[in-house]
Amino acid sequence: MDDGTAWEIGYFYAKRSPEKKIVGIGTDFRRAGASEGAIVNAMIEGSCDRIAGSSGIDGDPL
């Protein structure tokens, strides 16, 4: 994830209203976080309501 994308997610997270959701879409599934099984860094994982990939959202098919 580049710095600009991280900033945009953080800005929206701070400014959003409760009914708005943030869904992260990951296409590079190399290990990227500090914890076991993480696919994005902790700041992004904590800011997104869901993380989606090629297999769907949080493992559920799209």
PDB file of N, H, CA, C and O in Angstrom:
ATOM      1  N   MET A   1       0.850  -1.165   0.000  1.00  0.00           N
ATOM      2  CA  MET A   1       0.000   0.000   0.000  1.00  0.00           C
ATOM      3  C   MET A   1       0.895   1.227   0.000  1.00  0.00           C
ATOM      4  O   MET A   1       1.876   1.295   0.741  1.00  0.00           O
ATOM      5  N   ASP A   2       0.550   2.185  -0.829  1.00  0.00           N
ATOM      6  H   ASP A   2      -0.247   2.130  -1.431  1.00  0.00           H
ATOM      7  CA  ASP A   2       1.368   3.396  -0.854  1.00  0.00           C
ATOM      8  C   ASP A   2       0.885   4.410   0.183  1.00  0.00           C
ATOM      9  O   ASP A   2      -0.210   4.286   0.732  1.00  0.00           O
ATOM     10  N   ASP A   3       1.716   5.402   0.436  1.00  0.00           N
ATOM     11  H   ASP A   3       2.606   5.502  -0.010  1.00  0.00           H
ATOM     12  CA  ASP A   3       1.422   6.402   1.469  1.00  0.00           C
ATOM     13  C   ASP A   3       0.133   7.165   1.204  1.00  0.00           C
ATOM     14  O   ASP A   3      -0.612   7.459   2.138  1.00  0.00           O
ATOM     15  N   GLY A   4      -0.141   7.490  -0.054  1.00  0.00           N
ATOM     16  H   GLY A   4       0.464   7.251  -0.813  1.00  0.00           H
ATOM     17  CA  GLY A   4      -1.349   8.245  -0.394  1.00  0.00           C
ATOM     18  C   GLY A   4      -2.619   7.476  -0.077  1.00  0.00           C
ATOM     19  O   GLY A   4      -3.578   8.041   0.449  1.00  0.00           O
ATOM     20  N   THR A   5      -2.630   6.196  -0.395  1.00  0.00           N
ATOM     21  H   THR A   5      -1.852   5.736  -0.822  1.00  0.00           H
ATOM     22  CA  THR A   5      -3.796   5.365  -0.094  1.00  0.00           C
ATOM     23  C   THR A   5      -4.006   5.258   1.407  1.00  0.00           C
ATOM     24  O   THR A   5      -5.137   5.352   1.885  1.00  0.00           O
ATOM     25  N   ALA A   6      -2.935   5.066   2.146  1.00  0.00           N
ATOM     26  H   ALA A   6      -2.016   4.990   1.758  1.00  0.00           H
ATOM     27  CA  ALA A   6      -3.039   4.986   3.607  1.00  0.00           C
ATOM     28  C   ALA A   6      -3.594   6.286   4.181  1.00  0.00           C
ATOM     29  O   ALA A   6      -4.430   6.259   5.085  1.00  0.00           O
ATOM     30  N   TRP A   7      -3.132   7.423   3.660  1.00  0.00           N
ATOM     31  H   TRP A   7      -2.454   7.445   2.925  1.00  0.00           H
ATOM     32  CA  TRP A   7      -3.625   8.724   4.139  1.00  0.00           C
ATOM     33  C   TRP A   7      -5.115   8.867   3.835  1.00  0.00           C
ATOM     34  O   TRP A   7      -5.878   9.306   4.696  1.00  0.00           O
ATOM     35  N   GLU A   8      -5.539   8.504   2.628  1.00  0.00           N
ATOM     36  H   GLU A   8      -4.920   8.148   1.929  1.00  0.00           H
ATOM     37  CA  GLU A   8      -6.951   8.630   2.247  1.00  0.00           C
ATOM     38  C   GLU A   8      -7.852   7.763   3.121  1.00  0.00           C
ATOM     39  O   GLU A   8      -8.931   8.205   3.515  1.00  0.00           O
ATOM     40  N   ILE A   9      -7.436   6.553   3.427  1.00  0.00           N
ATOM     41  H   ILE A   9      -6.560   6.194   3.106  1.00  0.00           H
ATOM     42  CA  ILE A   9      -8.232   5.687   4.302  1.00  0.00           C
ATOM     43  C   ILE A   9      -8.330   6.305   5.689  1.00  0.00           C
ATOM     44  O   ILE A   9      -9.410   6.337   6.278  1.00  0.00           O
ATOM     45  N   GLY A  10      -7.214   6.794   6.214  1.00  0.00           N
ATOM     46  H   GLY A  10      -6.336   6.767   5.736  1.00  0.00           H
ATOM     47  CA  GLY A  10      -7.219   7.417   7.535  1.00  0.00           C
ATOM     48  C   GLY A  10      -8.089   8.654   7.599  1.00  0.00           C
ATOM     49  O   GLY A  10      -8.795   8.866   8.584  1.00  0.00           O
ATOM     50  N   TYR A  11      -8.046   9.479   6.554  1.00  0.00           N
ATOM     51  H   TYR A  11      -7.472   9.308   5.753  1.00  0.00           H
ATOM     52  CA  TYR A  11      -8.857  10.700   6.512  1.00  0.00           C
ATOM     53  C   TYR A  11     -10.345  10.353   6.496  1.00  0.00           C
ATOM     54  O   TYR A  11     -11.128  10.920   7.258  1.00  0.00           O
ATOM     55  N   PHE A  12     -10.728   9.422   5.629  1.00  0.00           N
ATOM     56  H   PHE A  12     -10.092   8.961   5.011  1.00  0.00           H
ATOM     57  CA  PHE A  12     -12.133   9.024   5.554  1.00  0.00           C
ATOM     58  C   PHE A  12     -12.588   8.392   6.866  1.00  0.00           C
ATOM     59  O   PHE A  12     -13.706   8.639   7.318  1.00  0.00           O
ATOM     60  N   TYR A  13     -11.729   7.577   7.478  1.00  0.00           N
ATOM     61  H   TYR A  13     -10.821   7.376   7.111  1.00  0.00           H
ATOM     62  CA  TYR A  13     -12.059   6.941   8.760  1.00  0.00           C
ATOM     63  C   TYR A  13     -12.372   7.998   9.815  1.00  0.00           C
ATOM     64  O   TYR A  13     -13.307   7.837  10.600  1.00  0.00           O
ATOM     65  N   ALA A  14     -11.593   9.079   9.836  1.00  0.00           N
ATOM     66  H   ALA A  14     -10.833   9.210   9.199  1.00  0.00           H
ATOM     67  CA  ALA A  14     -11.796  10.144  10.828  1.00  0.00           C
ATOM     68  C   ALA A  14     -13.044  10.971  10.543  1.00  0.00           C
ATOM     69  O   ALA A  14     -13.694  11.438  11.478  1.00  0.00           O
ATOM     70  N   LYS A  15     -13.393  11.161   9.277  1.00  0.00           N
ATOM     71  H   LYS A  15     -12.865  10.781   8.517  1.00  0.00           H
ATOM     72  CA  LYS A  15     -14.477  12.062   8.886  1.00  0.00           C
ATOM     73  C   LYS A  15     -15.812  11.381   8.601  1.00  0.00           C
ATOM     74  O   LYS A  15     -16.831  12.063   8.490  1.00  0.00           O
ATOM     75  N   ARG A  16     -15.834  10.067   8.480  1.00  0.00           N
ATOM     76  H   ARG A  16     -15.006   9.512   8.570  1.00  0.00           H
ATOM     77  CA  ARG A  16     -17.044   9.379   8.024  1.00  0.00           C
ATOM     78  C   ARG A  16     -18.165   9.401   9.060  1.00  0.00           C
ATOM     79  O   ARG A  16     -17.933   9.564  10.258  1.00  0.00           O
ATOM     80  N   SER A  17     -19.373   9.235   8.563  1.00  0.00           N
ATOM     81  H   SER A  17     -19.561   9.103   7.590  1.00  0.00           H
ATOM     82  CA  SER A  17     -20.524   9.059   9.444  1.00  0.00           C
ATOM     83  C   SER A  17     -20.676   7.556   9.705  1.00  0.00           C
ATOM     84  O   SER A  17     -20.198   6.747   8.910  1.00  0.00           O
ATOM     85  N   PRO A  18     -21.329   7.171  10.797  1.00  0.00           N
ATOM     86  CA  PRO A  18     -21.384   5.758  11.194  1.00  0.00           C
ATOM     87  C   PRO A  18     -21.964   4.799  10.150  1.00  0.00           C
ATOM     88  O   PRO A  18     -21.588   3.627  10.129  1.00  0.00           O
ATOM     89  N   GLU A  19     -22.865   5.265   9.289  1.00  0.00           N
ATOM     90  H   GLU A  19     -23.170   6.217   9.307  1.00  0.00           H
ATOM     91  CA  GLU A  19     -23.457   4.346   8.304  1.00  0.00           C
ATOM     92  C   GLU A  19     -22.540   4.073   7.117  1.00  0.00           C
ATOM     93  O   GLU A  19     -22.807   3.154   6.342  1.00  0.00           O
ATOM     94  N   LYS A  20     -21.477   4.838   6.955  1.00  0.00           N
ATOM     95  H   LYS A  20     -21.261   5.584   7.584  1.00  0.00           H
ATOM     96  CA  LYS A  20     -20.516   4.617   5.865  1.00  0.00           C
ATOM     97  C   LYS A  20     -19.524   3.539   6.286  1.00  0.00           C
ATOM     98  O   LYS A  20     -19.044   3.541   7.420  1.00  0.00           O
ATOM     99  N   LYS A  21     -19.218   2.626   5.382  1.00  0.00           N
ATOM    100  H   LYS A  21     -19.608   2.624   4.461  1.00  0.00           H
ATOM    101  CA  LYS A  21     -18.294   1.528   5.664  1.00  0.00           C
ATOM    102  C   LYS A  21     -17.053   1.652   4.800  1.00  0.00           C
ATOM    103  O   LYS A  21     -17.104   2.209   3.704  1.00  0.00           O
ATOM    104  N   ILE A  22     -15.943   1.136   5.291  1.00  0.00           N
ATOM    105  H   ILE A  22     -15.901   0.684   6.182  1.00  0.00           H
ATOM    106  CA  ILE A  22     -14.694   1.095   4.538  1.00  0.00           C
ATOM    107  C   ILE A  22     -14.383  -0.370   4.273  1.00  0.00           C
ATOM    108  O   ILE A  22     -14.295  -1.171   5.203  1.00  0.00           O
ATOM    109  N   VAL A  23     -14.217  -0.717   3.005  1.00  0.00           N
ATOM    110  H   VAL A  23     -14.288  -0.066   2.249  1.00  0.00           H
ATOM    111  CA  VAL A  23     -13.844  -2.072   2.619  1.00  0.00           C
ATOM    112  C   VAL A  23     -12.502  -1.993   1.922  1.00  0.00           C
ATOM    113  O   VAL A  23     -12.369  -1.320   0.900  1.00  0.00           O
ATOM    114  N   GLY A  24     -11.508  -2.674   2.468  1.00  0.00           N
ATOM    115  H   GLY A  24     -11.617  -3.220   3.298  1.00  0.00           H
ATOM    116  CA  GLY A  24     -10.195  -2.737   1.835  1.00  0.00           C
ATOM    117  C   GLY A  24     -10.159  -3.892   0.852  1.00  0.00           C
ATOM    118  O   GLY A  24     -10.642  -4.983   1.156  1.00  0.00           O
ATOM    119  N   ILE A  25      -9.590  -3.660  -0.324  1.00  0.00           N
ATOM    120  H   ILE A  25      -9.198  -2.774  -0.571  1.00  0.00           H
ATOM    121  CA  ILE A  25      -9.485  -4.713  -1.334  1.00  0.00           C
ATOM    122  C   ILE A  25      -8.008  -4.988  -1.557  1.00  0.00           C
ATOM    123  O   ILE A  25      -7.275  -4.136  -2.059  1.00  0.00           O
ATOM    124  N   GLY A  26      -7.585  -6.171  -1.185  1.00  0.00           N
ATOM    125  H   GLY A  26      -8.181  -6.863  -0.778  1.00  0.00           H
ATOM    126  CA  GLY A  26      -6.187  -6.553  -1.343  1.00  0.00           C
ATOM    127  C   GLY A  26      -6.012  -7.487  -2.520  1.00  0.00           C
ATOM    128  O   GLY A  26      -6.772  -8.442  -2.679  1.00  0.00           O
ATOM    129  N   THR A  27      -5.013  -7.218  -3.346  1.00  0.00           N
ATOM    130  H   THR A  27      -4.395  -6.442  -3.216  1.00  0.00           H
ATOM    131  CA  THR A  27      -4.725  -8.099  -4.479  1.00  0.00           C
ATOM    132  C   THR A  27      -3.342  -8.726  -4.367  1.00  0.00           C
ATOM    133  O   THR A  27      -3.007  -9.622  -5.142  1.00  0.00           O
ATOM    134  N   ASP A  28      -2.540  -8.271  -3.423  1.00  0.00           N
ATOM    135  H   ASP A  28      -2.812  -7.543  -2.794  1.00  0.00           H
ATOM    136  CA  ASP A  28      -1.202  -8.810  -3.186  1.00  0.00           C
ATOM    137  C   ASP A  28      -1.239  -9.478  -1.818  1.00  0.00           C
ATOM    138  O   ASP A  28      -1.234  -8.789  -0.798  1.00  0.00           O
ATOM    139  N   PHE A  29      -1.276 -10.799  -1.780  1.00  0.00           N
ATOM    140  H   PHE A  29      -1.280 -11.358  -2.609  1.00  0.00           H
ATOM    141  CA  PHE A  29      -1.488 -11.490  -0.517  1.00  0.00           C
ATOM    142  C   PHE A  29      -0.216 -12.027   0.120  1.00  0.00           C
ATOM    143  O   PHE A  29      -0.247 -13.007   0.865  1.00  0.00           O
ATOM    144  N   ARG A  30       0.917 -11.370  -0.183  1.00  0.00           N
ATOM    145  H   ARG A  30       0.943 -10.574  -0.788  1.00  0.00           H
ATOM    146  CA  ARG A  30       2.115 -11.672   0.597  1.00  0.00           C
ATOM    147  C   ARG A  30       1.887 -11.156   2.011  1.00  0.00           C
ATOM    148  O   ARG A  30       1.154 -10.186   2.202  1.00  0.00           O
ATOM    149  N   ARG A  31       2.495 -11.779   2.985  1.00  0.00           N
ATOM    150  H   ARG A  31       3.090 -12.567   2.829  1.00  0.00           H
ATOM    151  CA  ARG A  31       2.337 -11.349   4.379  1.00  0.00           C
ATOM    152  C   ARG A  31       2.786  -9.899   4.514  1.00  0.00           C
ATOM    153  O   ARG A  31       3.906  -9.557   4.135  1.00  0.00           O
ATOM    154  N   ALA A  32       1.910  -9.040   5.057  1.00  0.00           N
ATOM    155  H   ALA A  32       1.001  -9.318   5.365  1.00  0.00           H
ATOM    156  CA  ALA A  32       2.213  -7.615   5.125  1.00  0.00           C
ATOM    157  C   ALA A  32       2.049  -7.025   6.516  1.00  0.00           C
ATOM    158  O   ALA A  32       2.457  -5.886   6.744  1.00  0.00           O
ATOM    159  N   GLY A  33       1.476  -7.750   7.434  1.00  0.00           N
ATOM    160  H   GLY A  33       1.145  -8.676   7.249  1.00  0.00           H
ATOM    161  CA  GLY A  33       1.221  -7.209   8.763  1.00  0.00           C
ATOM    162  C   GLY A  33       2.142  -7.797   9.808  1.00  0.00           C
ATOM    163  O   GLY A  33       2.928  -8.703   9.529  1.00  0.00           O
ATOM    164  N   ALA A  34       2.036  -7.271  11.013  1.00  0.00           N
ATOM    165  H   ALA A  34       1.398  -6.536  11.240  1.00  0.00           H
ATOM    166  CA  ALA A  34       2.890  -7.722  12.103  1.00  0.00           C
ATOM    167  C   ALA A  34       2.385  -9.011  12.750  1.00  0.00           C
ATOM    168  O   ALA A  34       3.173  -9.765  13.320  1.00  0.00           O
ATOM    169  N   SER A  35       1.084  -9.267  12.665  1.00  0.00           N
ATOM    170  H   SER A  35       0.444  -8.654  12.202  1.00  0.00           H
ATOM    171  CA  SER A  35       0.525 -10.452  13.316  1.00  0.00           C
ATOM    172  C   SER A  35       0.415 -11.618  12.337  1.00  0.00           C
ATOM    173  O   SER A  35       0.388 -11.425  11.122  1.00  0.00           O
ATOM    174  N   GLU A  36       0.352 -12.813  12.879  1.00  0.00           N
ATOM    175  H   GLU A  36       0.373 -12.970  13.867  1.00  0.00           H
ATOM    176  CA  GLU A  36       0.229 -14.024  12.062  1.00  0.00           C
ATOM    177  C   GLU A  36      -1.043 -13.973  11.222  1.00  0.00           C
ATOM    178  O   GLU A  36      -2.123 -13.724  11.757  1.00  0.00           O
ATOM    179  N   GLY A  37      -0.933 -14.201   9.939  1.00  0.00           N
ATOM    180  H   GLY A  37      -0.055 -14.404   9.504  1.00  0.00           H
ATOM    181  CA  GLY A  37      -2.087 -14.218   9.056  1.00  0.00           C
ATOM    182  C   GLY A  37      -2.525 -12.859   8.539  1.00  0.00           C
ATOM    183  O   GLY A  37      -3.482 -12.778   7.770  1.00  0.00           O
ATOM    184  N   ALA A  38      -1.845 -11.782   8.943  1.00  0.00           N
ATOM    185  H   ALA A  38      -1.067 -11.848   9.568  1.00  0.00           H
ATOM    186  CA  ALA A  38      -2.223 -10.445   8.477  1.00  0.00           C
ATOM    187  C   ALA A  38      -1.877 -10.283   7.001  1.00  0.00           C
ATOM    188  O   ALA A  38      -0.834 -10.753   6.546  1.00  0.00           O
ATOM    189  N   ILE A  39      -2.760  -9.616   6.254  1.00  0.00           N
ATOM    190  H   ILE A  39      -3.607  -9.234   6.624  1.00  0.00           H
ATOM    191  CA  ILE A  39      -2.487  -9.367   4.834  1.00  0.00           C
ATOM    192  C   ILE A  39      -2.287  -7.888   4.544  1.00  0.00           C
ATOM    193  O   ILE A  39      -1.835  -7.525   3.458  1.00  0.00           O
ATOM    194  N   VAL A  40      -2.617  -7.036   5.499  1.00  0.00           N
ATOM    195  H   VAL A  40      -2.984  -7.331   6.381  1.00  0.00           H
ATOM    196  CA  VAL A  40      -2.360  -5.596   5.386  1.00  0.00           C
ATOM    197  C   VAL A  40      -1.773  -5.130   6.709  1.00  0.00           C
ATOM    198  O   VAL A  40      -1.832  -5.853   7.704  1.00  0.00           O
ATOM    199  N   ASN A  41      -1.202  -3.920   6.728  1.00  0.00           N
ATOM    200  H   ASN A  41      -1.153  -3.333   5.920  1.00  0.00           H
ATOM    201  CA  ASN A  41      -0.621  -3.471   7.991  1.00  0.00           C
ATOM    202  C   ASN A  41      -1.715  -3.174   9.011  1.00  0.00           C
ATOM    203  O   ASN A  41      -2.875  -2.980   8.648  1.00  0.00           O
ATOM    204  N   ALA A  42      -1.341  -3.140  10.282  1.00  0.00           N
ATOM    205  H   ALA A  42      -0.399  -3.298  10.576  1.00  0.00           H
ATOM    206  CA  ALA A  42      -2.309  -3.042  11.379  1.00  0.00           C
ATOM    207  C   ALA A  42      -3.144  -1.772  11.319  1.00  0.00           C
ATOM    208  O   ALA A  42      -4.328  -1.808  11.653  1.00  0.00           O
ATOM    209  N   MET A  43      -2.563  -0.645  10.901  1.00  0.00           N
ATOM    210  H   MET A  43      -1.601  -0.616  10.630  1.00  0.00           H
ATOM    211  CA  MET A  43      -3.313   0.609  10.825  1.00  0.00           C
ATOM    212  C   MET A  43      -4.435   0.498   9.799  1.00  0.00           C
ATOM    213  O   MET A  43      -5.552   0.949  10.049  1.00  0.00           O
ATOM    214  N   ILE A  44      -4.146  -0.095   8.655  1.00  0.00           N
ATOM    215  H   ILE A  44      -3.238  -0.462   8.452  1.00  0.00           H
ATOM    216  CA  ILE A  44      -5.157  -0.257   7.612  1.00  0.00           C
ATOM    217  C   ILE A  44      -6.195  -1.288   8.045  1.00  0.00           C
ATOM    218  O   ILE A  44      -7.392  -1.067   7.866  1.00  0.00           O
ATOM    219  N   GLU A  45      -5.759  -2.396   8.605  1.00  0.00           N
ATOM    220  H   GLU A  45      -4.786  -2.575   8.750  1.00  0.00           H
ATOM    221  CA  GLU A  45      -6.693  -3.432   9.062  1.00  0.00           C
ATOM    222  C   GLU A  45      -7.640  -2.887  10.127  1.00  0.00           C
ATOM    223  O   GLU A  45      -8.825  -3.220  10.130  1.00  0.00           O
ATOM    224  N   GLY A  46      -7.128  -2.055  11.028  1.00  0.00           N
ATOM    225  H   GLY A  46      -6.166  -1.784  11.026  1.00  0.00           H
ATOM    226  CA  GLY A  46      -7.957  -1.479  12.083  1.00  0.00           C
ATOM    227  C   GLY A  46      -8.919  -0.420  11.594  1.00  0.00           C
ATOM    228  O   GLY A  46      -9.950  -0.186  12.225  1.00  0.00           O
ATOM    229  N   SER A  47      -8.603   0.231  10.474  1.00  0.00           N
ATOM    230  H   SER A  47      -7.766   0.041   9.962  1.00  0.00           H
ATOM    231  CA  SER A  47      -9.453   1.293   9.933  1.00  0.00           C
ATOM    232  C   SER A  47     -10.543   0.771   9.009  1.00  0.00           C
ATOM    233  O   SER A  47     -11.571   1.426   8.837  1.00  0.00           O
ATOM    234  N   CYS A  48     -10.334  -0.394   8.414  1.00  0.00           N
ATOM    235  H   CYS A  48      -9.499  -0.926   8.555  1.00  0.00           H
ATOM    236  CA  CYS A  48     -11.315  -0.957   7.487  1.00  0.00           C
ATOM    237  C   CYS A  48     -12.339  -1.788   8.243  1.00  0.00           C
ATOM    238  O   CYS A  48     -12.005  -2.501   9.189  1.00  0.00           O
ATOM    239  N   ASP A  49     -13.587  -1.687   7.814  1.00  0.00           N
ATOM    240  H   ASP A  49     -13.859  -1.108   7.046  1.00  0.00           H
ATOM    241  CA  ASP A  49     -14.628  -2.522   8.397  1.00  0.00           C
ATOM    242  C   ASP A  49     -14.510  -3.962   7.909  1.00  0.00           C
ATOM    243  O   ASP A  49     -14.808  -4.899   8.649  1.00  0.00           O
ATOM    244  N   ARG A  50     -14.077  -4.134   6.669  1.00  0.00           N
ATOM    245  H   ARG A  50     -13.835  -3.373   6.068  1.00  0.00           H
ATOM    246  CA  ARG A  50     -13.898  -5.459   6.069  1.00  0.00           C
ATOM    247  C   ARG A  50     -12.664  -5.409   5.181  1.00  0.00           C
ATOM    248  O   ARG A  50     -12.271  -4.340   4.715  1.00  0.00           O
ATOM    249  N   ILE A  51     -12.050  -6.572   4.946  1.00  0.00           N
ATOM    250  H   ILE A  51     -12.369  -7.441   5.325  1.00  0.00           H
ATOM    251  CA  ILE A  51     -10.943  -6.718   4.009  1.00  0.00           C
ATOM    252  C   ILE A  51     -11.389  -7.733   2.958  1.00  0.00           C
ATOM    253  O   ILE A  51     -11.796  -8.843   3.301  1.00  0.00           O
ATOM    254  N   ALA A  52     -11.315  -7.361   1.690  1.00  0.00           N
ATOM    255  H   ALA A  52     -10.985  -6.460   1.412  1.00  0.00           H
ATOM    256  CA  ALA A  52     -11.741  -8.241   0.597  1.00  0.00           C
ATOM    257  C   ALA A  52     -10.545  -8.613  -0.258  1.00  0.00           C
ATOM    258  O   ALA A  52      -9.592  -7.845  -0.391  1.00  0.00           O
ATOM    259  N   GLY A  53     -10.609  -9.792  -0.829  1.00  0.00           N
ATOM    260  H   GLY A  53     -11.383 -10.417  -0.721  1.00  0.00           H
ATOM    261  CA  GLY A  53      -9.595 -10.253  -1.759  1.00  0.00           C
ATOM    262  C   GLY A  53     -10.241 -11.045  -2.867  1.00  0.00           C
ATOM    263  O   GLY A  53     -11.454 -10.981  -3.063  1.00  0.00           O
ATOM    264  N   SER A  54      -9.433 -11.791  -3.593  1.00  0.00           N
ATOM    265  H   SER A  54      -8.447 -11.842  -3.434  1.00  0.00           H
ATOM    266  CA  SER A  54      -9.966 -12.541  -4.726  1.00  0.00           C
ATOM    267  C   SER A  54     -10.955 -13.621  -4.290  1.00  0.00           C
ATOM    268  O   SER A  54     -11.797 -14.042  -5.083  1.00  0.00           O
ATOM    269  N   SER A  55     -10.860 -14.072  -3.041  1.00  0.00           N
ATOM    270  H   SER A  55     -10.175 -13.730  -2.397  1.00  0.00           H
ATOM    271  CA  SER A  55     -11.801 -15.090  -2.567  1.00  0.00           C
ATOM    272  C   SER A  55     -13.039 -14.482  -1.925  1.00  0.00           C
ATOM    273  O   SER A  55     -13.911 -15.216  -1.462  1.00  0.00           O
ATOM    274  N   GLY A  56     -13.135 -13.159  -1.887  1.00  0.00           N
ATOM    275  H   GLY A  56     -12.426 -12.563  -2.263  1.00  0.00           H
ATOM    276  CA  GLY A  56     -14.310 -12.495  -1.333  1.00  0.00           C
ATOM    277  C   GLY A  56     -13.967 -11.645  -0.135  1.00  0.00           C
ATOM    278  O   GLY A  56     -12.804 -11.304   0.081  1.00  0.00           O
ATOM    279  N   ILE A  57     -14.965 -11.303   0.637  1.00  0.00           N
ATOM    280  H   ILE A  57     -15.909 -11.580   0.461  1.00  0.00           H
ATOM    281  CA  ILE A  57     -14.787 -10.455   1.806  1.00  0.00           C
ATOM    282  C   ILE A  57     -14.564 -11.342   3.018  1.00  0.00           C
ATOM    283  O   ILE A  57     -15.411 -12.168   3.360  1.00  0.00           O
ATOM    284  N   ASP A  58     -13.417 -11.166   3.667  1.00  0.00           N
ATOM    285  H   ASP A  58     -12.729 -10.495   3.389  1.00  0.00           H
ATOM    286  CA  ASP A  58     -13.050 -11.964   4.839  1.00  0.00           C
ATOM    287  C   ASP A  58     -13.225 -13.462   4.589  1.00  0.00           C
ATOM    288  O   ASP A  58     -13.622 -14.201   5.490  1.00  0.00           O
ATOM    289  N   GLY A  59     -12.928 -13.914   3.355  1.00  0.00           N
ATOM    290  H   GLY A  59     -12.605 -13.314   2.623  1.00  0.00           H
ATOM    291  CA  GLY A  59     -13.034 -15.325   3.012  1.00  0.00           C
ATOM    292  C   GLY A  59     -14.377 -15.755   2.465  1.00  0.00           C
ATOM    293  O   GLY A  59     -14.490 -16.854   1.921  1.00  0.00           O
ATOM    294  N   ASP A  60     -15.415 -14.912   2.592  1.00  0.00           N
ATOM    295  H   ASP A  60     -15.323 -14.020   3.034  1.00  0.00           H
ATOM    296  CA  ASP A  60     -16.725 -15.235   2.025  1.00  0.00           C
ATOM    297  C   ASP A  60     -16.707 -14.903   0.538  1.00  0.00           C
ATOM    298  O   ASP A  60     -16.227 -13.831   0.172  1.00  0.00           O
ATOM    299  N   PRO A  61     -17.206 -15.770  -0.329  1.00  0.00           N
ATOM    300  CA  PRO A  61     -17.208 -15.485  -1.768  1.00  0.00           C
ATOM    301  C   PRO A  61     -17.957 -14.197  -2.097  1.00  0.00           C
ATOM    302  O   PRO A  61     -18.967 -13.871  -1.474  1.00  0.00           O
ATOM    303  N   LEU A  62     -17.444 -13.478  -3.083  1.00  0.00           N
ATOM    304  H   LEU A  62     -16.624 -13.742  -3.590  1.00  0.00           H
ATOM    305  CA  LEU A  62     -18.115 -12.243  -3.529  1.00  0.00           C
ATOM    306  C   LEU A  62     -19.384 -12.559  -4.277  1.00  0.00           C
ATOM    307  O   LEU A  62     -20.079 -11.648  -4.726  1.00  0.00           O
TER     308      LEU A  62
END
